[in-house]
Amino acid sequence: MNLLLTIPLAAAAALGPVFVAHADPLQDHAADGATEHTVIDMKFRGTTAQDFVDALRREAGDINVVFDPHLGDMDISPVELKRVSVGNAMDMLDSLQRNVRGNWVVTKVEMIHGGRRPDGALPVWRVHARPSGPGSTAERPPDLETNVWSLGSAIAQGRSPEDVLTAVETALQLYGEHHAPVQLRFHRETGLIMCRGTEEQLVTVDAVVDQLQRRPPDQAMKSKLAATERAASQEIARLTIQLDELADVERRVTQWQTRAELYREEIRELRDELERTRAAIAERDDTIRELQAAMDQLRRALPGTGR
C-alpha cells in the first residue's frame, strides 16, 4: 500500500457528514469515470466503507466497487487525503477487521483490471473477506510487535550474520504456514537484527539470539582461566616489586645498624681513652704538687734563702 498519508482505520468513528474537495482538472473524472490513476483531494469525516466509496464517486466520477456481504458497513475513521490517486484511496479499504458471525475476518481489495481499456471499460474493485486464520473458526489476528537485537557478541565469537539469520528463520519455520508471516531484516553496518511478528514469535527469536550470543562453556571457562592467570601474574609482579623494595630497605637498615655498632664501639674506646687521660692528668697533678712541696722544703732548708 503506497499512501501519501497513513491514517489509522481500526475503530468506529462518530457518524457525520462527508465533505469532499476538488479533483485534479488534468485527470479523467466525473462523466468520464475514474481510473486508479485519477488524483483527488478529499476530506472524509468517517462513517462506513460504503460511504467512503460514495464520497470517492462524488469526487472522482464513476467507480466500480463490489462489496462482499457484511463488509460495506464496516467502520472507517476520519481521513483527509491530499493529491492521492483513486487506487491508493481504495487501498485504504484493505486490511479492515470485523467480527462476522463470531469469526474475525480481514478485508482484501483486488482490482480486476487497471486503466481505461480501448472499449471504455473502467476498472472494477472487489472488497472481499479473507479469514484471519484457517477454517471458519478463525480468531482475531494477533497484534504484531517489533524488536531489535544486536549480534555484536555472536559476530565477535566468529559466527557470521548469515548463520544467525538462518538459525532464526529455521526456528520461525516451526510455526507453519497458518501463522502470521514474520518480517526479518539485518543491518550489516550496525550488526542489528530487526524482526516484526507476534509476541510468541519474538520470544522465539529472542531465545535463538540469546543462545547464539552465549559463549560455549569450555570457551567461557578458558576465558575465565586466562583472565585469572593475567590477574595472578599482575599481582605476582606487584608483590615482587614490593619485596625488592623491602629487601632494599632491609639492606639499608642493616648498614645503619652496622655503622651504629661501629660508632658505639668507637665511643666506648674514646670514653676509655678519656678516662685514661683524666687519670694521667690527675697523676701528673699529684706529682707536680709533690715536687712543689719538696722545692718549698729545700728553700727553707738552704741558709740565706729567706723565710
C-alpha contacts under 8 A as a table, 3 or more apart, distances in Angstrom:
res1	aa1	res2	aa2	distance
1	M	88	N	7.00
1	M	91	D	6.33
2	N	88	N	6.38
3	L	6	T	6.25
3	L	84	V	7.37
3	L	88	N	5.88
3	L	89	A	7.65
4	L	81	L	7.84
4	L	82	K	7.64
4	L	84	V	6.71
5	L	81	L	6.90
7	I	79	V	6.47
8	P	77	S	6.95
9	L	75	D	7.98
9	L	76	I	5.47
9	L	77	S	5.36
9	L	92	M	7.79
9	L	96	L	6.96
10	A	75	D	7.59
10	A	76	I	6.86
10	A	77	S	7.02
10	A	96	L	6.76
10	A	97	Q	7.24
11	A	75	D	6.80
11	A	76	I	7.11
11	A	77	S	6.70
12	A	47	T	7.62
12	A	75	D	4.96
12	A	76	I	6.29
12	A	77	S	6.35
13	A	46	G	5.74
13	A	47	T	6.25
13	A	75	D	6.78
13	A	76	I	6.56
13	A	77	S	5.04
13	A	78	P	6.97
14	A	46	G	6.82
14	A	47	T	6.86
15	L	45	R	7.84
15	L	46	G	6.40
15	L	47	T	5.08
16	G	45	R	6.25
16	G	46	G	6.72
16	G	47	T	6.68
17	P	45	R	6.57
18	V	43	K	7.35
18	V	44	F	5.40
18	V	45	R	5.60
18	V	46	G	7.45
18	V	55	A	6.93
19	F	42	M	7.26
19	F	43	K	5.61
19	F	44	F	5.95
19	F	45	R	7.12
19	F	55	A	7.89
20	V	41	D	7.32
20	V	42	M	4.74
20	V	43	K	5.35
20	V	44	F	6.93
20	V	55	A	6.85
20	V	58	R	7.84
20	V	59	E	6.47
21	A	40	I	7.97
21	A	41	D	5.65
21	A	42	M	5.23
21	A	43	K	6.91
21	A	59	E	7.19
22	H	40	I	6.62
22	H	41	D	5.94
22	H	42	M	7.36
22	H	59	E	6.51
23	A	27	Q	7.59
23	A	29	H	7.64
23	A	39	V	6.27
23	A	40	I	4.25
23	A	41	D	5.88
23	A	59	E	6.25
23	A	60	A	6.26
24	D	27	Q	5.56
24	D	38	T	7.80
24	D	39	V	5.82
24	D	40	I	5.90
24	D	41	D	7.88
24	D	83	R	7.88
25	P	28	D	7.68
27	Q	38	T	5.47
27	Q	39	V	6.50
28	D	32	D	6.16
28	D	33	G	6.77
28	D	34	A	6.10
28	D	35	T	7.49
28	D	38	T	6.12
28	D	60	A	7.91
29	H	32	D	5.39
29	H	33	G	5.06
29	H	34	A	5.11
29	H	38	T	6.95
29	H	59	E	7.93
29	H	60	A	4.84
29	H	61	G	4.84
29	H	62	D	7.62
30	A	33	G	5.50
30	A	34	A	7.30
30	A	58	R	7.82
30	A	59	E	7.45
30	A	60	A	5.70
30	A	61	G	3.69
30	A	62	D	6.62
31	A	61	G	6.18
31	A	62	D	7.22
32	D	61	G	7.00
32	D	62	D	7.52
33	G	60	A	7.11
33	G	61	G	4.65
33	G	62	D	4.27
33	G	63	I	6.53
33	G	122	L	7.09
34	A	37	H	7.76
34	A	38	T	5.89
34	A	60	A	5.75
34	A	61	G	5.44
34	A	62	D	5.74
34	A	63	I	5.89
34	A	86	V	7.48
34	A	122	L	7.16
35	T	38	T	5.55
35	T	63	I	7.73
35	T	86	V	6.93
35	T	87	G	7.52
35	T	114	G	7.02
35	T	115	G	5.43
35	T	116	R	6.55
35	T	122	L	6.47
35	T	123	P	6.34
36	E	85	S	6.25
36	E	86	V	4.91
36	E	87	G	4.06
36	E	88	N	7.57
36	E	114	G	6.59
36	E	115	G	6.50
36	E	123	P	7.53
37	H	85	S	5.22
37	H	86	V	6.15
37	H	87	G	6.38
37	H	115	G	7.44
38	T	60	A	7.01
38	T	85	S	5.21
38	T	86	V	5.55
38	T	87	G	7.86
39	V	60	A	7.89
39	V	83	R	5.52
39	V	84	V	5.28
39	V	85	S	4.22
39	V	86	V	6.26
40	I	59	E	7.15
40	I	60	A	6.73
40	I	81	L	7.68
40	I	82	K	6.88
40	I	83	R	5.14
40	I	84	V	5.51
40	I	85	S	6.18
40	I	86	V	7.03
41	D	80	E	7.83
41	D	81	L	5.43
41	D	82	K	4.62
41	D	83	R	5.19
41	D	84	V	6.61
42	M	56	L	7.96
42	M	59	E	7.56
42	M	80	E	5.83
42	M	81	L	5.07
42	M	82	K	6.66
43	K	78	P	7.88
43	K	79	V	6.08
43	K	80	E	4.20
43	K	81	L	6.11
44	F	52	F	7.19
44	F	55	A	7.63
44	F	78	P	5.46
44	F	79	V	5.19
44	F	80	E	5.94
45	R	77	S	7.25
45	R	78	P	4.30
45	R	79	V	6.40
46	G	52	F	7.77
46	G	75	D	7.61
46	G	76	I	5.50
46	G	77	S	4.66
46	G	78	P	3.97
46	G	79	V	6.99
47	T	51	D	6.41
47	T	52	F	7.44
47	T	75	D	5.78
47	T	76	I	5.68
47	T	77	S	6.88
47	T	78	P	7.66
48	T	51	D	5.15
48	T	52	F	6.29
48	T	72	G	6.84
48	T	73	D	4.95
48	T	74	M	5.27
48	T	75	D	4.49
48	T	76	I	5.41
49	A	52	F	4.97
49	A	53	V	6.42
49	A	71	L	7.51
49	A	72	G	5.24
49	A	73	D	5.72
49	A	74	M	5.51
49	A	75	D	6.26
49	A	76	I	6.17
49	A	93	L	6.95
50	Q	53	V	5.15
50	Q	54	D	6.23
50	Q	72	G	4.82
50	Q	73	D	6.12
50	Q	74	M	7.98
51	D	54	D	4.96
51	D	55	A	6.15
52	F	55	A	5.15
52	F	56	L	6.41
52	F	76	I	7.90
53	V	56	L	5.00
53	V	57	R	6.26
53	V	63	I	7.94
53	V	65	V	7.59
53	V	90	M	7.97
54	D	57	R	5.02
54	D	58	R	6.27
55	A	58	R	5.14
55	A	59	E	6.26
56	L	59	E	5.08
56	L	60	A	5.76
56	L	61	G	7.38
56	L	63	I	7.63
56	L	86	V	7.61
57	R	60	A	5.38
57	R	61	G	4.78
57	R	62	D	5.40
57	R	63	I	5.79
58	R	61	G	5.92
58	R	62	D	7.98
60	A	63	I	7.87
60	A	86	V	7.69
63	I	122	L	7.68
63	I	123	P	7.69
63	I	124	V	7.40
64	N	122	L	7.40
64	N	123	P	6.69
64	N	124	V	4.82
64	N	125	W	6.15
65	V	124	V	5.90
65	V	125	W	4.77
65	V	126	R	5.77
65	V	127	V	7.36
66	V	124	V	7.67
66	V	125	W	6.33
66	V	126	R	4.82
66	V	127	V	6.11
67	F	71	L	6.14
67	F	72	G	5.80
67	F	126	R	6.14
67	F	127	V	4.91
67	F	128	H	6.25
68	D	71	L	5.84
68	D	72	G	7.44
68	D	126	R	7.84
68	D	127	V	6.23
68	D	128	H	5.02
68	D	129	A	7.02
69	P	72	G	7.24
70	H	73	D	6.57
70	H	74	M	7.58
70	H	100	V	7.49
71	L	74	M	5.45
71	L	107	T	7.83
71	L	127	V	7.65
71	L	128	H	7.46
71	L	129	A	7.71
74	M	96	L	7.77
74	M	98	R	7.16
81	L	84	V	6.15
84	V	88	N	6.45
84	V	89	A	6.63
85	S	88	N	5.29
85	S	89	A	6.27
86	V	89	A	4.89
86	V	90	M	6.09
87	G	90	M	5.19
87	G	91	D	6.38
88	N	91	D	4.96
88	N	92	M	6.95
89	A	92	M	5.49
89	A	93	L	7.85
90	M	93	L	5.68
90	M	94	D	7.59
90	M	109	V	7.46
91	D	94	D	5.26
91	D	109	V	6.56
92	M	95	S	7.93
93	L	96	L	6.30
93	L	107	T	7.08
93	L	108	K	7.46
93	L	109	V	6.62
93	L	127	V	7.51
94	D	106	V	7.87
94	D	107	T	5.36
94	D	108	K	4.83
94	D	109	V	5.23
94	D	127	V	7.77
95	S	106	V	5.25
95	S	107	T	4.83
95	S	108	K	5.90
96	L	106	V	5.43
96	L	107	T	5.16
96	L	108	K	7.95
97	Q	104	W	6.78
97	Q	105	V	5.72
97	Q	106	V	4.57
97	Q	107	T	6.51
98	R	104	W	5.51
98	R	105	V	5.52
98	R	106	V	6.62
99	N	102	G	5.72
99	N	103	N	5.19
99	N	104	W	4.24
99	N	105	V	6.20
100	V	103	N	5.18
100	V	104	W	6.13
100	V	105	V	6.82
103	N	131	P	7.71
103	N	136	S	6.84
103	N	137	T	6.07
103	N	138	A	5.64
103	N	139	E	6.13
103	N	140	R	7.50
104	W	131	P	6.55
104	W	132	S	6.36
104	W	138	A	6.18
104	W	139	E	5.49
104	W	140	R	4.89
104	W	141	P	7.60
105	V	129	A	5.99
105	V	130	R	5.68
105	V	131	P	4.41
105	V	132	S	5.47
105	V	138	A	7.66
105	V	140	R	7.34
106	V	129	A	5.65
106	V	130	R	5.37
106	V	131	P	6.04
106	V	132	S	6.17
107	T	127	V	6.47
107	T	128	H	5.68
107	T	129	A	4.60
107	T	130	R	6.09
108	K	127	V	5.74
108	K	128	H	5.56
108	K	129	A	6.06
108	K	130	R	6.71
109	V	125	W	6.70
109	V	126	R	5.72
109	V	127	V	4.68
109	V	128	H	6.68
110	E	125	W	5.59
110	E	126	R	5.28
110	E	127	V	6.65
111	M	114	G	6.83
111	M	123	P	6.77
111	M	124	V	5.64
111	M	125	W	4.36
111	M	126	R	6.32
112	I	123	P	6.38
112	I	124	V	5.32
112	I	125	W	6.17
112	I	126	R	7.50
113	H	123	P	5.24
113	H	124	V	6.63
114	G	122	L	7.63
114	G	123	P	5.20
114	G	124	V	7.97
115	G	122	L	6.89
115	G	123	P	6.39
116	R	120	G	5.94
116	R	121	A	6.02
116	R	122	L	5.44
116	R	123	P	7.08
117	R	120	G	5.26
117	R	121	A	5.45
117	R	122	L	6.97
118	P	121	A	7.43
131	P	134	P	6.93
131	P	135	G	7.55
131	P	136	S	7.44
131	P	138	A	6.10
132	S	138	A	5.69
132	S	139	E	6.40
132	S	140	R	6.27
132	S	141	P	5.47
133	G	137	T	7.65
133	G	138	A	4.54
133	G	139	E	6.49
133	G	141	P	7.54
133	G	178	H	6.43
133	G	179	H	7.54
134	P	137	T	7.36
134	P	138	A	6.01
134	P	178	H	6.58
135	G	138	A	6.13
141	P	180	A	7.95
142	P	180	A	7.96
142	P	198	T	6.44
143	D	198	T	6.17
143	D	199	E	7.83
144	L	196	R	6.48
144	L	197	G	4.90
144	L	198	T	4.73
144	L	199	E	7.05
145	E	196	R	5.50
145	E	197	G	5.54
145	E	198	T	5.94
145	E	199	E	6.52
145	E	202	L	7.84
146	T	194	M	7.21
146	T	195	C	5.64
146	T	196	R	4.29
146	T	197	G	6.59
146	T	202	L	7.81
147	N	194	M	5.95
147	N	195	C	5.62
147	N	196	R	6.62
147	N	202	L	7.10
148	V	192	L	6.66
148	V	193	I	5.72
148	V	194	M	4.54
148	V	195	C	6.53
149	W	192	L	5.65
149	W	193	I	5.28
149	W	194	M	6.59
149	W	206	D	7.88
149	W	209	V	7.69
150	S	153	S	7.76
150	S	191	G	5.88
150	S	192	L	4.58
150	S	193	I	6.32
151	L	154	A	5.29
151	L	155	I	6.02
151	L	161	P	7.63
151	L	191	G	5.50
151	L	192	L	6.06
151	L	193	I	7.09
151	L	209	V	7.65
151	L	213	Q	7.13
152	G	155	I	5.24
152	G	156	A	6.03
152	G	191	G	6.12
153	S	156	A	5.01
153	S	157	Q	6.39
153	S	213	Q	5.41
153	S	214	R	7.80
154	A	157	Q	5.20
154	A	158	G	6.84
154	A	159	R	5.68
154	A	160	S	7.94
154	A	212	L	5.87
154	A	213	Q	4.59
154	A	214	R	7.46
155	I	158	G	5.20
155	I	159	R	4.86
155	I	160	S	5.93
155	I	161	P	6.94
156	A	159	R	7.23
157	Q	215	R	7.50
159	R	163	D	6.56
159	R	164	V	7.21
160	S	163	D	5.29
160	S	164	V	6.63
161	P	164	V	5.10
161	P	165	L	6.16
161	P	186	F	7.98
161	P	188	R	7.95
161	P	191	G	7.94
162	E	165	L	5.13
162	E	166	T	6.02
163	D	166	T	5.11
163	D	167	A	6.22
164	V	167	A	5.18
164	V	168	V	6.31
164	V	209	V	7.41
164	V	212	L	7.38
165	L	168	V	5.07
165	L	169	E	6.06
165	L	186	F	7.99
166	T	169	E	5.12
166	T	170	T	6.03
167	A	170	T	5.14
167	A	171	A	6.33
167	A	208	V	7.21
168	V	171	A	5.21
168	V	172	L	6.30
168	V	205	V	5.91
168	V	208	V	6.25
168	V	209	V	7.51
169	E	172	L	5.04
169	E	173	Q	6.17
170	T	173	Q	5.21
170	T	174	L	7.13
171	A	174	L	5.70
171	A	204	T	7.14
171	A	205	V	7.54
171	A	208	V	7.69
172	L	175	Y	5.85
172	L	182	V	7.92
172	L	201	Q	6.86
172	L	204	T	7.37
172	L	205	V	7.61
173	Q	176	G	5.75
175	Y	178	H	7.60
175	Y	179	H	6.22
176	G	179	H	6.29
177	E	180	A	7.90
177	E	181	P	7.93
180	A	197	G	7.03
180	A	198	T	7.34
181	P	197	G	6.99
182	V	195	C	7.02
182	V	196	R	5.83
182	V	197	G	4.95
182	V	201	Q	7.91
183	Q	195	C	5.57
183	Q	196	R	5.07
183	Q	197	G	6.69
184	L	193	I	7.43
184	L	194	M	5.87
184	L	195	C	4.56
184	L	196	R	6.65
185	R	193	I	5.82
185	R	194	M	5.11
185	R	195	C	6.36
186	F	191	G	7.18
186	F	192	L	5.89
186	F	193	I	4.44
186	F	194	M	6.18
187	H	190	T	5.88
187	H	191	G	5.71
187	H	192	L	5.25
187	H	193	I	6.32
187	H	194	M	7.99
188	R	191	G	4.97
188	R	192	L	6.94
195	C	202	L	7.23
196	R	202	L	7.49
197	G	201	Q	5.93
197	G	202	L	6.27
198	T	201	Q	5.17
198	T	202	L	6.22
199	E	202	L	5.11
199	E	203	V	6.19
200	E	203	V	5.11
200	E	204	T	6.40
201	Q	204	T	5.04
201	Q	205	V	6.32
202	L	205	V	5.00
202	L	206	D	6.04
203	V	206	D	5.01
203	V	207	A	6.19
204	T	207	A	5.13
204	T	208	V	6.35
205	V	208	V	5.18
205	V	209	V	6.14
206	D	209	V	5.22
206	D	210	D	5.93
207	A	210	D	5.10
207	A	211	Q	6.24
208	V	211	Q	5.25
208	V	212	L	6.30
209	V	212	L	5.09
209	V	213	Q	6.04
210	D	213	Q	5.10
210	D	214	R	6.44
211	Q	214	R	5.39
212	L	215	R	7.70
215	R	219	Q	6.32
215	R	220	A	5.72
216	P	219	Q	5.26
216	P	220	A	5.99
217	P	220	A	5.02
217	P	221	M	6.02
218	D	221	M	5.02
218	D	222	K	6.10
219	Q	222	K	5.03
219	Q	223	S	6.08
220	A	223	S	5.08
220	A	224	K	6.11
221	M	224	K	4.98
221	M	225	L	6.07
222	K	225	L	5.08
222	K	226	A	5.99
223	S	226	A	5.07
223	S	227	A	6.11
224	K	227	A	5.08
224	K	228	T	6.15
225	L	228	T	4.94
225	L	229	E	6.07
226	A	229	E	5.07
226	A	230	R	6.18
227	A	230	R	5.13
227	A	231	A	6.22
228	T	231	A	5.09
228	T	232	A	6.08
229	E	232	A	4.98
229	E	233	S	6.03
230	R	233	S	5.13
230	R	234	Q	6.20
231	A	234	Q	5.15
231	A	235	E	6.19
232	A	235	E	5.02
232	A	236	I	6.06
233	S	236	I	5.07
233	S	237	A	6.13
234	Q	237	A	5.13
234	Q	238	R	6.20
235	E	238	R	5.02
235	E	239	L	6.14
236	I	239	L	5.09
236	I	240	T	5.99
237	A	240	T	5.07
237	A	241	I	6.34
238	R	241	I	5.30
238	R	242	Q	6.42
239	L	242	Q	4.95
239	L	243	L	6.10
240	T	243	L	5.02
240	T	244	D	6.18
241	I	244	D	5.12
241	I	245	E	6.22
242	Q	245	E	5.04
242	Q	246	L	6.16
243	L	246	L	4.98
243	L	247	A	6.04
244	D	247	A	5.03
244	D	248	D	6.20
245	E	248	D	5.13
245	E	249	V	6.26
246	L	249	V	4.99
246	L	250	E	6.05
247	A	250	E	4.93
247	A	251	R	6.18
248	D	251	R	5.10
248	D	252	R	6.29
249	V	252	R	5.13
249	V	253	V	6.13
250	E	253	V	5.02
250	E	254	T	6.13
251	R	254	T	5.07
251	R	255	Q	6.16
252	R	255	Q	4.99
252	R	256	W	6.21
253	V	256	W	5.10
253	V	257	Q	6.05
254	T	257	Q	4.96
254	T	258	T	6.09
255	Q	258	T	5.10
255	Q	259	R	6.16
256	W	259	R	4.98
256	W	260	A	5.91
257	Q	260	A	4.96
257	Q	261	E	6.14
258	T	261	E	5.13
258	T	262	L	6.29
259	R	262	L	5.04
259	R	263	Y	6.10
260	A	263	Y	4.96
260	A	264	R	6.07
261	E	264	R	5.00
261	E	265	E	6.17
262	L	265	E	5.08
262	L	266	E	6.08
263	Y	266	E	5.02
263	Y	267	I	6.02
264	R	267	I	5.00
264	R	268	R	6.20
265	E	268	R	5.06
265	E	269	E	6.28
266	E	269	E	5.09
266	E	270	L	6.09
267	I	270	L	4.99
267	I	271	R	6.04
268	R	271	R	5.04
268	R	272	D	6.20
269	E	272	D	5.03
269	E	273	E	6.09
270	L	273	E	4.97
270	L	274	L	5.97
271	R	274	L	4.93
271	R	275	E	6.19
272	D	275	E	5.06
272	D	276	R	6.21
273	E	276	R	5.03
273	E	277	T	6.04
274	L	277	T	5.00
274	L	278	R	6.12
275	E	278	R	5.07
275	E	279	A	6.10
276	R	279	A	4.99
276	R	280	A	6.11
277	T	280	A	5.04
277	T	281	I	6.08
278	R	281	I	5.03
278	R	282	A	6.06
279	A	282	A	5.04
279	A	283	E	6.12
280	A	283	E	4.97
280	A	284	R	6.12
281	I	284	R	5.08
281	I	285	D	6.07
282	A	285	D	5.01
282	A	286	D	6.30
283	E	286	D	5.11
283	E	287	T	6.23
284	R	287	T	4.89
284	R	288	I	5.99
285	D	288	I	5.04
285	D	289	R	6.19
286	D	289	R	5.10
286	D	290	E	6.16
287	T	290	E	5.04
287	T	291	L	6.13
288	I	291	L	5.12
288	I	292	Q	6.04
289	R	292	Q	5.04
289	R	293	A	6.16
290	E	293	A	5.11
290	E	294	A	6.26
291	L	294	A	5.02
291	L	295	M	6.13
292	Q	295	M	5.13
292	Q	296	D	6.22
293	A	296	D	5.11
293	A	297	Q	6.43
294	A	297	Q	5.16
294	A	298	L	6.32
295	M	298	L	5.08
295	M	299	R	6.23
296	D	299	R	5.22
296	D	300	R	6.40
297	Q	300	R	5.17
297	Q	301	A	6.11
298	L	301	A	4.95
298	L	302	L	6.21
299	R	302	L	5.47
299	R	305	T	6.31
300	R	303	P	7.62
300	R	305	T	6.87
300	R	306	G	7.32
300	R	307	R	6.36
302	L	305	T	5.92
303	P	306	G	7.53
